[in-house]
């Protein structure tokens, strides 16, 4: 099986809540070094720790961890073509006078 990575948004989710690594570590019952290692991708957490971190941060576990990279920005939607408005109806081109 090729190398697989586990991508995470732990640092972003932690920062959104104004928590330090030490704060999150205390809340999750792990060391600050463990939180740092997970955030930087040097450590893959156990399933139980991933669930605990999600619970502590109040988000679903798949908000924190994914096998696919997270998008950094929303994907733009394709423009939806508008149906033409018949002439003479409200919002249509003005009639020549």
C-alpha positions, 0 to 999 in steps of 0.5 A: 500500500502506498504511503498514506497521510492523515491530514488534520485541521487541529491547529486551526480548530484549536486557534479558533478557540484561542487555546494553546497547545498546552490548554488542549493537551490538558483538556484531552489528557495528553502532553503538549508534545503530543498535540504538537506532533499531531498538528505537524503530522509527525504523529497519527493519534489513536482512534480514541484520542482523535475522538477525544480531541473532537469532543474537546473541540466540539466538532465531528472527528471528520472535521479534524482528520481526513485521508484527503487534504482539506481545501484551504478555500471554498471551491467556487461554484459554476455560474448558473445560467439564468432563463431569459425573461420574455419581452414585455414582462416585469424585469424584461427590456423596456418596449420602444415607444 
